[in-house]
Amino acid sequence: MEDVKFNLKNSYFSSENPVLQVALDYGYLWEAEKTARIVHEEMRGLEYICEAGTPLIKNEGLKKVIPSLRNIVGYNTKIVADLKTMDTGAFEVELAYNAGADIVSIAGVSEKETIFSALEKAREYNVSLMIDTIGVENIRGRLEWIINKIKRHNLILEYHIPIDKQTSMQDFSLIKEIYDESGIIIAAAGGLDEHIIPRVVSYGAKICVVGGAITHPKNRTSRQALREIKKKIYL
Amino acid sequence: MEDVKFNLKNSYFSSENPVLQVALDYGYLWEAEKTARIVHEEMRGLEYICEAGTPLIKNEGLKKVIPSLRNIVGYNTKIVADLKTMDTGAFEVELAYNAGADIVSIAGVSEKETIFSALEKAREYNVSLMIDTIGVENIRGRLEWIINKIKRHNLILEYHIPIDKQTSMQDFSLIKEIYDESGIIIAAAGGLDEHIIPRVVSYGAKICVVGGAITHPKNRTSRQALREIKKKIYL
């Protein structure tokens, strides 16, 4: 697999250090905007990614959500449209691109034709594609096919433990195996907080996706949570 | 499986005859509204279902799409929010319910916890759930678990061949096997037109989901296409 290894230096991110992705997993835009402002203030001078969550997009619409978030985070921060696309891959990438997203997520479990058409369109528009592993039974098998197919496109694997399935014992160890084998950029998602982050980073995750710990914090504010989390990613 | 058989007469639909579901698979609301008006006019006096397609919802948002379509179709026509939910099942059902949808689709390939939480919420709100088979490798295995779990809830199985995978040789014969075994309400989707419809109806499909043949018709208008399709469903 050597010849298809991703070269991070020439790739999407300006550094090899891990970055934070804040998943704005709300249903309403005003909630997302409020947290996005806090996050952007706290993250001044640091590279991070702003995620428009799936329910937020479904409820409020890409057309409204992405430009509103862009107003807050500017053009130096990438915005992910977490579409988890299941069908009409090219069409959904196009809609997200038109709305102004930099990265689009697609369901890794969708048909190969869907992933392939999304990849083609993403390449055309210079949008990055994030392959979400929810529901994928054989992640390595799927990954191998994708890497063989697309070679060096800006591709991110989102190793994702669904919110509905999160427990205190999430197992992220497959990240290490996949990273060691493929060198692909891996985003770890699923109940991450300051306690879990050091582990996924040590496994090779380059993007730490944090939702609930920041958006629905317990016994602290979003800002306080973010400050603790930040310390574990930006050393 | 006898004791969990669905009784169509006491169930979602007022008749045992098949009905049309028009999938408004556009990216923009103005396109969807235009076709919805034509469909509603042509379908006067007939029971049918209006579907807000996934890309339409993602681009324009449930909050805007469902009330706009309701304005056109009124309260005697059911509206499906085709969310293809992959995570946070209960939350997405709630958002769709708040927007005014009658039926919500969920990805059959999502985690059992996601399907179960969506079902619980759907039952609470008296919303019907449509389980989409995209990406499901073992449809009968999955279906058995769901039927055992939920018994007589308003459940619809959407046997779905993704748009990205459609060819002229789509195989819908599994519908017959599933229907004969379970008696569940089956919606057939994937490139349906007036030529394919008689076959899926003979297999037992109670809902014929038609998108492209009406929304992107070739060499005829949407109205002309709908008239041909109508003849094959409402005999």
Interface residues (C-beta under 8 A of the other chain):
Chain A: D25 G27 T54 P55 I57 K58 N59 E60 G61 L62 K63 K64 V65 L83 K84 M86 D87 T88 G89 F91 E92 E94 L95 A99 A107 V109 S110 E111 E113 T114 S117 D132 I134 G135 P162 I163 D164 K165
Chain B: D25 G27 T54 P55 I57 K58 N59 E60 G61 L62 K63 K64 V65 L83 K84 M86 D87 T88 G89 F91 E92 E94 L95 A99 A107 V109 S110 E111 E113 T114 S117 D132 I134 G135 P162 I163 D164 K165
